[in-house]
Structure formats: structure tokens, C-alpha cells
Amino acid sequence: MRQIENDQLLALLAYLSLEQRAVIELVFFHQLKYEEVAHVLDCPVGTVKSRMAHARRQLKAHINRKQ
């Protein structure tokens, strides 16, 4: 994914599910590690990784459509 500014990322978060958005916000804006995110969201680390992967794919697809 190309580098985007924080404000662009915030606008793109509207295209994600609440679960995916939470993972993105905790990792990118609060700089939490996946293990910490899992603790905050009370879910397995694997779920955090899966949500992140899906969120990145959706964000990348949306960015590519805008180009």
C-alpha cells in the first residue's frame, strides 16, 4: 500500500467494518502491538491479524479505484 497521510487514512476508515476500523486505529494511531490490540479487544491475536489483513486489502482496493 502506498504511503498515505493520517487524514486520508481517517477518511478511508469509513469503508471498513467496525472491527477492522478498531484494529487499524489501535495499531496505526495508538501504536499498539497485535498482542496488545488482542487484549484491548478481548480476542485472539489471530483474529487481530486477520482483521488487519482484510482491512489492508479493502483500503488498498479503494485507493487503487481512486487512482
MDAnalysis code that builds the backbone (N, CA, C; Angstrom):
import MDAnalysis as mda
import numpy as np

u = mda.Universe.empty(201, n_residues=67, atom_resindex=np.repeat(np.arange(67), 3), trajectory=True)
u.add_TopologyAttr("name", ["N", "CA", "C"] * 67)
u.add_TopologyAttr("resid", np.arange(1, 68))
u.add_TopologyAttr("resname", ["MET", "ARG", "GLN", "ILE", "GLU", "ASN", "ASP", "GLN", "LEU", "LEU", "ALA", "LEU", "LEU", "ALA", "TYR", "LEU", "SER", "LEU", "GLU", "GLN", "ARG", "ALA", "VAL", "ILE", "GLU", "LEU", "VAL", "PHE", "PHE", "HIS", "GLN", "LEU", "LYS", "TYR", "GLU", "GLU", "VAL", "ALA", "HIS", "VAL", "LEU", "ASP", "CYS", "PRO", "VAL", "GLY", "THR", "VAL", "LYS", "SER", "ARG", "MET", "ALA", "HIS", "ALA", "ARG", "ARG", "GLN", "LEU", "LYS", "ALA", "HIS", "ILE", "ASN", "ARG", "LYS", "GLN"])
u.atoms.positions = np.array([
    [0.857, -1.175, 0.000],
    [0.000, 0.000, 0.000],
    [0.898, 1.231, 0.000],
    [0.560, 2.190, -0.862],
    [1.374, 3.402, -0.902],
    [1.207, 4.180, 0.388],
    [2.152, 5.033, 0.673],
    [2.083, 5.849, 1.888],
    [0.963, 6.875, 1.747],
    [0.134, 6.955, 2.771],
    [-0.925, 7.961, 2.785],
    [-0.863, 8.709, 4.096],
    [-1.412, 9.886, 4.097],
    [-1.405, 10.737, 5.275],
    [-2.468, 10.261, 6.260],
    [-2.295, 10.621, 7.519],
    [-3.247, 10.229, 8.554],
    [-4.666, 10.691, 8.249],
    [-4.829, 11.901, 7.726],
    [-6.176, 12.391, 7.441],
    [-6.820, 11.608, 6.303],
    [-6.011, 11.163, 5.330],
    [-6.539, 10.326, 4.264],
    [-6.967, 8.967, 4.820],
    [-6.157, 8.437, 5.717],
    [-6.486, 7.161, 6.340],
    [-7.779, 7.274, 7.142],
    [-7.929, 8.359, 7.869],
    [-9.165, 8.563, 8.647],
    [-10.393, 8.563, 7.741],
    [-10.296, 9.218, 6.585],
    [-11.420, 9.252, 5.651],
    [-11.718, 7.860, 5.103],
    [-10.683, 7.075, 4.867],
    [-10.863, 5.734, 4.321],
    [-11.440, 4.748, 5.335],
    [-11.289, 5.042, 6.615],
    [-11.785, 4.132, 7.646],
    [-13.296, 3.927, 7.560],
    [-13.992, 4.865, 6.962],
    [-15.443, 4.752, 6.821],
    [-15.837, 3.551, 5.965],
    [-14.921, 3.045, 5.160],
    [-15.214, 1.911, 4.281],
    [-15.007, 0.567, 4.964],
    [-14.542, 0.578, 6.200],
    [-14.243, -0.657, 6.915],
    [-15.339, -1.003, 7.915],
    [-15.357, -2.271, 8.304],
    [-16.267, -2.678, 9.372],
    [-15.769, -2.072, 10.687],
    [-16.619, -2.048, 11.681],
    [-16.227, -1.512, 12.986],
    [-15.047, -2.287, 13.566],
    [-15.049, -3.610, 13.387],
    [-13.964, -4.441, 13.911],
    [-12.650, -4.130, 13.221],
    [-12.684, -3.996, 11.907],
    [-11.470, -3.673, 11.157],
    [-10.974, -2.273, 11.498],
    [-11.896, -1.348, 11.613],
    [-11.536, 0.033, 11.947],
    [-10.858, 0.098, 13.307],
    [-11.358, -0.651, 14.267],
    [-10.769, -0.653, 15.609],
    [-9.321, -1.136, 15.564],
    [-9.071, -2.198, 14.805],
    [-7.710, -2.722, 14.698],
    [-6.780, -1.689, 14.058],
    [-7.217, -1.084, 12.965],
    [-6.403, -0.064, 12.280],
    [-6.095, 1.092, 13.218],
    [-7.104, 1.584, 13.914],
    [-6.907, 2.719, 14.817],
    [-5.938, 2.382, 15.938],
    [-6.085, 1.210, 16.532],
    [-5.207, 0.838, 17.644],
    [-3.760, 0.627, 17.191],
    [-3.585, 0.067, 16.014],
    [-2.224, -0.197, 15.519],
    [-1.571, 1.075, 14.993],
    [-2.260, 1.797, 14.112],
    [-1.628, 2.935, 13.442],
    [-1.662, 4.235, 14.253],
    [-2.739, 4.475, 14.981],
    [-2.847, 5.745, 15.694],
    [-2.408, 5.653, 17.151],
    [-2.510, 4.460, 17.734],
    [-2.112, 4.290, 19.132],
    [-0.836, 3.459, 19.266],
    [-0.304, 3.011, 18.120],
    [0.940, 2.245, 18.058],
    [0.972, 1.022, 18.983],
    [-0.157, 0.323, 19.076],
    [-0.193, -0.890, 19.872],
    [0.274, -2.078, 19.032],
    [0.876, -3.034, 19.681],
    [1.267, -4.280, 19.020],
    [0.038, -5.165, 18.928],
    [0.093, -6.151, 18.036],
    [-1.056, -7.030, 17.841],
    [-1.484, -7.702, 19.138],
    [-0.545, -8.098, 19.952],
    [-0.867, -8.741, 21.225],
    [-1.636, -7.782, 22.131],
    [-1.241, -6.507, 22.124],
    [-1.917, -5.501, 22.930],
    [-3.326, -5.235, 22.391],
    [-3.451, -5.195, 21.074],
    [-4.755, -4.999, 20.453],
    [-5.683, -6.151, 20.824],
    [-5.150, -7.369, 20.782],
    [-5.939, -8.544, 21.138],
    [-6.450, -8.426, 22.575],
    [-5.614, -7.940, 23.458],
    [-6.013, -7.763, 24.851],
    [-7.107, -6.698, 24.973],
    [-6.919, -5.578, 24.307],
    [-7.901, -4.486, 24.362],
    [-9.251, -4.940, 23.799],
    [-9.213, -5.669, 22.686],
    [-10.451, -6.090, 22.024],
    [-10.979, -7.424, 22.538],
    [-10.225, -8.032, 23.441],
    [-10.603, -9.321, 24.025],
    [-10.884, -10.370, 22.943],
    [-9.890, -10.548, 22.073],
    [-9.989, -11.551, 21.016],
    [-8.599, -12.140, 20.779],
    [-8.516, -13.276, 20.090],
    [-7.217, -13.889, 19.822],
    [-6.349, -13.024, 18.896],
    [-5.045, -13.180, 19.013],
    [-4.109, -12.449, 18.149],
    [-4.372, -12.792, 16.684],
    [-4.700, -14.039, 16.413],
    [-5.002, -14.452, 15.039],
    [-6.162, -13.663, 14.445],
    [-7.144, -13.347, 15.260],
    [-8.282, -12.547, 14.805],
    [-7.838, -11.132, 14.482],
    [-6.964, -10.584, 15.294],
    [-6.429, -9.240, 15.029],
    [-5.680, -9.246, 13.699],
    [-4.842, -10.239, 13.481],
    [-4.070, -10.333, 12.234],
    [-5.003, -10.476, 11.032],
    [-6.038, -11.278, 11.172],
    [-6.999, -11.482, 10.089],
    [-7.738, -10.190, 9.772],
    [-8.194, -9.501, 10.802],
    [-8.898, -8.230, 10.592],
    [-7.985, -7.206, 9.935],
    [-6.724, -7.183, 10.344],
    [-5.762, -6.251, 9.740],
    [-5.553, -6.583, 8.267],
    [-5.394, -7.849, 7.957],
    [-5.181, -8.256, 6.565],
    [-6.377, -7.877, 5.697],
    [-7.577, -8.154, 6.182],
    [-8.780, -7.799, 5.430],
    [-8.909, -6.279, 5.279],
    [-8.623, -5.556, 6.334],
    [-8.713, -4.091, 6.284],
    [-7.716, -3.525, 5.284],
    [-6.500, -4.026, 5.299],
    [-5.484, -3.529, 4.355],
    [-5.887, -3.806, 2.918],
    [-6.448, -4.995, 2.667],
    [-6.894, -5.327, 1.309],
    [-8.000, -4.378, 0.865],
    [-8.951, -4.120, 1.756],
    [-10.048, -3.216, 1.400],
    [-9.547, -1.795, 1.168],
    [-8.655, -1.331, 2.025],
    [-8.115, 0.018, 1.854],
    [-7.321, 0.128, 0.567],
    [-6.510, -0.881, 0.285],
    [-5.708, -0.879, -0.944],
    [-6.606, -0.869, -2.168],
    [-7.656, -1.686, -2.160],
    [-8.580, -1.736, -3.280],
    [-9.258, -0.387, -3.486],
    [-9.657, 0.253, -2.403],
    [-10.316, 1.556, -2.515],
    [-9.341, 2.623, -3.042],
    [-8.123, 2.594, -2.558],
    [-7.114, 3.552, -3.017],
    [-6.853, 3.350, -4.507],
    [-6.741, 2.099, -4.940],
    [-6.474, 1.814, -6.346],
    [-7.629, 2.254, -7.246],
    [-8.868, 2.166, -6.747],
    [-10.018, 2.624, -7.540],
    [-9.993, 4.141, -7.705],
    [-9.439, 4.849, -6.732],
    [-9.403, 6.311, -6.775],
    [-8.337, 6.832, -7.737],
    [-7.370, 5.988, -8.081],
    [-6.254, 6.449, -8.923],
    [-6.626, 6.461, -10.388],
])
